[in-house]
Amino acid sequence: MAVQRLSVWDEVDEFLISTPTPEQILAFRPSNASQQRLSVLLEANRNGEILPAEQAELNEHMALENFMRRLKVKALAKVAP
């Protein structure tokens, strides 16, 4: 499970070190694999079947989502007149 948590952040790290433009930041979406994994975690959470390691992984996804939302707000301010 730890490898998956790291890969989610690694995906964003790789994107950010590519020095994206504000428009590219606004267009960023997680990979299909990351989105699918998040769906699995959310389903397990809804069903009350989430394991502690999965809960930690879900928390990482939520922290990353919060980070990207804040980044996109700042990027939008750069492109908006």
N, C-alpha and C positions, 0 to 999 in steps of 0.2 A: 504494500500500500504506500509506503514512503516514496517509492520511486514514482508513482503516479502523482503524488502531491508535488514533488519536485518538478516533474515534467510540465505541470500547468504553469508554474512560475517561470520555468526555463523557456517555455514558449513565448511568454511576454518579454522576458529578458532579451531573447534573440531578436524579437521585433524592435524593442527599444534601442538596442545597440546598432541597429541599421539606420539610425537617425531619421525616423519617419517625419514627414511633413505633418502639419496639423490635419490636413485632409486625410492622410493615411491613418492617423490616429483615430479620427472619427469613423473611418471605414473598418477598423480592425474588428475581427470576430475570432473567437477561439476556434481551434481546429474541430473538425467533426468528431474526432476521437475524444477530445475534451468535453464537447457538448454531450456526447453519448454517455460518457462516464458520469457527468453531472446529473443527467436524467436518471441513471441507475441509483445514484446516491439519494437523490430527492425522493424517488419511489420507495426506497428502503426506509427513509426517514418518515414518509407519510404512513407507511404500514407499520411503523413501530418496530421494525426489524433491523435497524441500523446498528452495526457493531461499533465499539469505541474507536477503532482505527478508522472506520469509515466516517464516523462523526468528525474526527479530526480532519480528515480529507475534505469533507463537506465544508467545514469551517474555513479551510484554506481557499476553497473555491469562492466562498462568500467574501473573504478578505480581498481576494484578487478582483472580484467583481466591483467591490467598493473602490478599490484603487483605480481601476480602469474608468469607472464613472467620473471620478474626480478629475482624472487626466483628460477625459473627453470634454468635460465642462471647460477646462482651461484651453483646450485646443479650439473649441467652438468660439471662445472669446477672441481668439487670434484671427479667425476667418470671418467672423461676423463684423459688418460695418459699424 
